Structures are given as structure tokens and as C-alpha cells.
């Protein structure tokens, strides 16, 4: 037997016993009541089931005959169903996951975004305990106990073969007496968080070539070439001294490319130990090392999918990382640390270095095959000393930028001061120029930069001078007994004495490597060979 569901609305003039009479009419006609609701100024609403249409028509006639009933009409839904539908529409329209629990910790609401994050359906979890959804130590249950909100807690766990990773914020639900009667948690999938950070990073920090300050023909040629090659997908190798703006160029290339709506991720390869750099770039699987996050973690290559990854100081990476990077360039795949699965990645690589990679190849410190894969499109960014005509423009731009940052009034630089800046060699290039100007602007008590300020506060000469080492001479003694030692022994003694002297003044092997023009790994190997602690 098929049942038909109906909803009716009864408008009436209130009187004693009216509700009971309406209830008796429903009983007499034999309809199956599902729900009743009374709303002031709107009337009574009844949802019921019937077996045939004549039964419904008889109910309507009998209700209209009740004294005080003004009219009876059909509706599509009960008012509570309409409210529930409106609430569901609102919850599903937001971009965050939402989970609500009652005071017993049972889930009473969950929206579609939360279902996607937890890989579940609303039917599966509504009515169940929140701990089953959030796993142990669920923060929302702690809020139920304490009445205290929490903000941006990271949760990461596995559900079957699915990795669940999100940020969650929760607040208690209080009644009129201030008692906790439930809690609501919002959550963002960690991939959403990474995308948001990436978009904000692009808006804040990415700039086009129009933002690069220059007027020299040398820079114009480099920028025109960079704009042309930015449209493609080939790997670019930026060459240039420290402080010439290699990362600025990398960001501008990304913005000029067809990948500009996808992430731009930059990493300084010299800033991390080799083992950490490997896991940062390629990610890792759960349990691959002590402290590895539950469920593993994506590396920067995966996070930069469809975008650009900028590998600064590429000349500093160890041989093991070089091999992995070569695989990305050749096959377009990566393998997480501790993993066996090959993951395809669609990422453009822009690398940069101030090192002489060709000499490093000769010394066996950099792979020749990796060099050719990276050096598809080489771009050399000229240092300031090769384009002195750019210095006035760059200096004036930096003065305005620094003045705004330090909340200083508009500052003017004299012609003598500008001439002085233009005769400097600027070994640290734009970075050194910016640091020098910021120091001057910090200490000056006027609105005009004069040469006197540079003589007092800048570590620069009044005219170009060759750079000097800390010591004029460094004598190396080779002990001679009855016979000359072998050339190999002489070279070894010289290497050892140079290493000891450099390590005396530069405490880390990485710094010593930079001074001597070799990698950190080479310094460590030499120290081990010569027994240097």
C-alpha cells in the first residue's frame, strides 16, 4: 500500500479546546500524523500520511467545519523543514568545513565541505560521537568540557588509505544562562590553506618586470630576453653575483609566464642542511625518519604543481640531491623520501647561483648532466658596477621606500653624494646599496643626504679601491727534512693549513666553503681527511 505525505496549514481564532478538537478530527479520519507545529500569528501546521485522496478531502472538510478555523490550505513543507533547508543551504555555501555537536558530543550538523575533508557522508556521521570523526583528543570535545574556544589547531591523521590534514577553529555554544550546550568547529583542508598562502604571497611579493628599476642598455637587454623566454616552459638558470636581484627576476618571470595563476615557491638551497633540503623539496612518507609527520608530507615540488619553483643557490646542493633533481628534470617525476611511488609533477624550474658551476664540474663538485639540464636558458644579471647609470634611479627608489618604512619625511640626496655612490664597486650590489642607505637614513637628522654621512657611517671607500683580505700575507711553511716531500704531500699540507686558518675566523664549514669557493660537503670531507675538528 502506497502512502502519500501532505502538509497543511490551519489558520484559526484561538479558543479553549480548539487544539484538542483538531487533534480528534485527525484521529477520526484515520490519517497518520507525522508532525505538528504551532507558530504564533501563522497558525497550526500538520504533516500526515494518507492512503487515498478521499481521506484527505474528508479531513479538510471536517477541519473547516471546526468552530474558530478560518481556512485550511496545503503547503510544500513544514516550517521546521524550511528552516532546516535554509540552514543547510547556508552551511553548504561557505568554503570552510563546519561541524556542530550537542552537549553530549554527538554530531548534529555537518556541511558538504567537512564531508569532503573527512571522506564521509552526512548520513554516516550525524548522531555519532565527534571523537570518531576527529580521532582521539578531539579539540571540539575539549571545548565542550571547558567552554573555551580554540583557534587554528592543525590535525593530521589517516582514515584507511586517505590522509586527512586540516586546520580547525572551534567555539562553544551557550544558552541564555551561559551554560555550554554544544560546540561548533570550522575547518580548512590543508591544501586550501597552502593555496591561500600561495595566492596571498603572489599578491604581496610577486612583481612584474615593470617593477624592476633600470635605464641601462645591459639591463634592458636582459629583461627583454627574460620576458621572451618567460612564456615557455624551459628551465632557466639565473647567473649573477650576490645581491643582483636573482629572486626578483625569478618572480617576474613567473608573473610573465602562463603559470602566473599557480604557486610560486622559492627556496634557498644553501640555507638548509642536505637531509632537510631533500625532504623539503621532495616530501616524505610517514615513518621515513624520526619526527616525520603522520601521513607523510608533500614536498615543495608537489606544492608548486602547475606553477614555478625557484631554487636559489643551486650550486650548494649535495650530490644526493643533485641526482634526485636530475630525475625531476629528465622524467618529470619525484619520489618522496622513504617512498617507492613515482609522483608526476608539472613544475617549471628557475634556478640561480653566484658560483662558477663550470669550475665546480671540473673539480667533481657538480654533475655535468645536471648542469646541462639546468642551463637550457642562461640569463646573466649584470652587477651594479657594470651598469653605474642605473645607480641614481635605484638609489632614489630605495630612498623613497626606506623613508616610508621608517616614517621619515621626504629625503633628498645631493649630487655630490650621488657621484660618490656611482664610483663605488658595490660588491654586494643592490642589497649592499639598500643596507647602506637604510643605515644612513636611520642616523641622519636632516632631510638631505650629504657625502659626510657616507664617510661617517658607510663601510665604503671614497674612491674605487681593490678589495683586501683581512691579512696582507699568509705564509705557509713546508717542512723539509733530507728530501723534498711528494707534490701530493705538499698540496695536502697547504690545503690543511689553509683550512685551519679559514676555520679559525669562520666558524662553520658552510661559511668556510663560501670563502674558498667549494661546497659544504667538500669542506667536511677535507676536515675528515686531515683530522680537523
Secondary structure in CASP SS format (residue, H / E / C, confidence):
PFRMAT SS
TARGET T0000
AUTHOR 0000-0000-0000
METHOD secondary structure of the structure
MODEL  1
X C 1.00
X C 1.00
X C 1.00
X E 1.00
X E 1.00
X E 1.00
X E 1.00
X E 1.00
X E 1.00
X E 1.00
X E 1.00
X E 1.00
X C 1.00
X C 1.00
X C 1.00
X C 1.00
X C 1.00
X H 1.00
X H 1.00
X H 1.00
X H 1.00
X H 1.00
X H 1.00
X H 1.00
X H 1.00
X H 1.00
X H 1.00
X H 1.00
X H 1.00
X C 1.00
X C 1.00
X E 1.00
X E 1.00
X E 1.00
X E 1.00
X E 1.00
X E 1.00
X E 1.00
X E 1.00
X C 1.00
X C 1.00
X C 1.00
X E 1.00
X E 1.00
X E 1.00
X E 1.00
X E 1.00
X E 1.00
X E 1.00
X E 1.00
X C 1.00
X C 1.00
X H 1.00
X H 1.00
X H 1.00
X H 1.00
X H 1.00
X H 1.00
X H 1.00
X H 1.00
X H 1.00
X H 1.00
X H 1.00
X H 1.00
X C 1.00
X C 1.00
X C 1.00
X C 1.00
X E 1.00
X E 1.00
X E 1.00
X E 1.00
X E 1.00
X E 1.00
X E 1.00
X C 1.00
X C 1.00
X C 1.00
X H 1.00
X H 1.00
X H 1.00
X H 1.00
X H 1.00
X H 1.00
X H 1.00
X H 1.00
X H 1.00
X H 1.00
X H 1.00
X H 1.00
X H 1.00
X H 1.00
X H 1.00
X C 1.00
X C 1.00
X C 1.00
X E 1.00
X E 1.00
X E 1.00
X E 1.00
X E 1.00
X E 1.00
X C 1.00
X C 1.00
X C 1.00
X E 1.00
X E 1.00
X E 1.00
X E 1.00
X E 1.00
X C 1.00
X H 1.00
X H 1.00
X H 1.00
X H 1.00
X H 1.00
X H 1.00
X H 1.00
X C 1.00
X C 1.00
X C 1.00
X H 1.00
X H 1.00
X H 1.00
X H 1.00
X C 1.00
X C 1.00
X C 1.00
X E 1.00
X H 1.00
X H 1.00
X H 1.00
X H 1.00
X H 1.00
X C 1.00
X C 1.00
X C 1.00
X C 1.00
X H 1.00
X H 1.00
X H 1.00
X H 1.00
X H 1.00
X H 1.00
X H 1.00
X H 1.00
X C 1.00
X C 1.00
X C 1.00
X E 1.00
X E 1.00
X E 1.00
X E 1.00
X E 1.00
X E 1.00
X E 1.00
X E 1.00
X E 1.00
X E 1.00
X C 1.00
X C 1.00
X E 1.00
X E 1.00
X E 1.00
X E 1.00
X E 1.00
X E 1.00
X E 1.00
X E 1.00
X E 1.00
X E 1.00
X E 1.00
X E 1.00
X E 1.00
X C 1.00
X C 1.00
X C 1.00
X C 1.00
X C 1.00
X E 1.00
X E 1.00
X E 1.00
X E 1.00
X E 1.00
X E 1.00
X E 1.00
X E 1.00
X E 1.00
X E 1.00
X H 1.00
X H 1.00
X H 1.00
X H 1.00
X H 1.00
X H 1.00
X H 1.00
X H 1.00
X H 1.00
X H 1.00
X H 1.00
X H 1.00
X H 1.00
X H 1.00
X H 1.00
X H 1.00
X C 1.00
X C 1.00
X C 1.00
X H 1.00
X H 1.00
X H 1.00
X C 1.00
X C 1.00
X C 1.00
X C 1.00
X C 1.00
X H 1.00
X H 1.00
X H 1.00
X H 1.00
X H 1.00
X H 1.00
X H 1.00
X H 1.00
X H 1.00
X H 1.00
X H 1.00
X H 1.00
X H 1.00
X H 1.00
X C 1.00
X C 1.00
X C 1.00
X C 1.00
X C 1.00
X E 1.00
X E 1.00
X E 1.00
X E 1.00
X C 1.00
X C 1.00
X C 1.00
X C 1.00
X C 1.00
X C 1.00
X H 1.00
X H 1.00
X H 1.00
X H 1.00
X H 1.00
X H 1.00
X H 1.00
X H 1.00
X H 1.00
X H 1.00
X H 1.00
X C 1.00
X C 1.00
X C 1.00
X C 1.00
X C 1.00
X C 1.00
X C 1.00
X E 1.00
X E 1.00
X E 1.00
X E 1.00
X E 1.00
X C 1.00
X C 1.00
X C 1.00
X C 1.00
X C 1.00
X H 1.00
X H 1.00
X H 1.00
X H 1.00
X H 1.00
X H 1.00
X H 1.00
X H 1.00
X H 1.00
X C 1.00
X E 1.00
X C 1.00
X C 1.00
X C 1.00
X C 1.00
X C 1.00
X C 1.00
X C 1.00
X C 1.00
X C 1.00
X C 1.00
X C 1.00
X C 1.00
X E 1.00
X C 1.00
X C 1.00
X H 1.00
X H 1.00
X H 1.00
X H 1.00
X C 1.00
X C 1.00
X C 1.00
X C 1.00
X E 1.00
X E 1.00
X E 1.00
X E 1.00
X E 1.00
X C 1.00
X H 1.00
X H 1.00
X H 1.00
X C 1.00
X C 1.00
X H 1.00
X H 1.00
X H 1.00
X H 1.00
X H 1.00
X H 1.00
X H 1.00
X H 1.00
X H 1.00
X H 1.00
X H 1.00
X H 1.00
X H 1.00
X C 1.00
X E 1.00
X E 1.00
X E 1.00
X C 1.00
X E 1.00
X C 1.00
X C 1.00
X C 1.00
X C 1.00
X E 1.00
X E 1.00
X E 1.00
X C 1.00
X C 1.00
X C 1.00
X E 1.00
X E 1.00
X E 1.00
X E 1.00
X E 1.00
X E 1.00
X C 1.00
X C 1.00
X C 1.00
X H 1.00
X H 1.00
X H 1.00
X H 1.00
X H 1.00
X H 1.00
X C 1.00
X C 1.00
X C 1.00
X C 1.00
X C 1.00
X H 1.00
X H 1.00
X H 1.00
X H 1.00
X H 1.00
X H 1.00
X H 1.00
X C 1.00
X C 1.00
X E 1.00
X E 1.00
X E 1.00
X E 1.00
X C 1.00
X C 1.00
X C 1.00
X H 1.00
X H 1.00
X H 1.00
X C 1.00
X H 1.00
X H 1.00
X H 1.00
X H 1.00
X H 1.00
X H 1.00
X H 1.00
X H 1.00
X H 1.00
X H 1.00
X H 1.00
X H 1.00
X H 1.00
X H 1.00
X H 1.00
X H 1.00
X H 1.00
X H 1.00
X C 1.00
X C 1.00
X C 1.00
X C 1.00
X C 1.00
X C 1.00
X E 1.00
X E 1.00
X C 1.00
X H 1.00
X H 1.00
X H 1.00
X H 1.00
X H 1.00
X H 1.00
X H 1.00
X H 1.00
X C 1.00
X C 1.00
X C 1.00
X C 1.00
X C 1.00
X C 1.00
X H 1.00
X H 1.00
X H 1.00
X H 1.00
X H 1.00
X H 1.00
X H 1.00
X H 1.00
X H 1.00
X H 1.00
X H 1.00
X H 1.00
X H 1.00
X H 1.00
X H 1.00
X C 1.00
X C 1.00
X C 1.00
X C 1.00
X E 1.00
X E 1.00
X C 1.00
X H 1.00
X H 1.00
X H 1.00
X H 1.00
X H 1.00
X H 1.00
X H 1.00
X C 1.00
X C 1.00
X C 1.00
X C 1.00
X C 1.00
X C 1.00
X C 1.00
X C 1.00
X C 1.00
X C 1.00
X C 1.00
X C 1.00
X C 1.00
X C 1.00
X C 1.00
X C 1.00
X C 1.00
X C 1.00
X C 1.00
X C 1.00
X C 1.00
X C 1.00
X C 1.00
X C 1.00
X C 1.00
X C 1.00
X C 1.00
X C 1.00
X C 1.00
X H 1.00
X H 1.00
X H 1.00
X H 1.00
X H 1.00
X H 1.00
X H 1.00
X H 1.00
X H 1.00
X H 1.00
X H 1.00
X H 1.00
X H 1.00
X H 1.00
X H 1.00
X H 1.00
X H 1.00
X H 1.00
X H 1.00
X C 1.00
X C 1.00
X C 1.00
X H 1.00
X H 1.00
X H 1.00
X H 1.00
X H 1.00
X H 1.00
X H 1.00
X H 1.00
X C 1.00
X C 1.00
X C 1.00
X H 1.00
X H 1.00
X H 1.00
X H 1.00
X H 1.00
X H 1.00
X H 1.00
X H 1.00
X H 1.00
X H 1.00
X H 1.00
X C 1.00
X C 1.00
X C 1.00
END
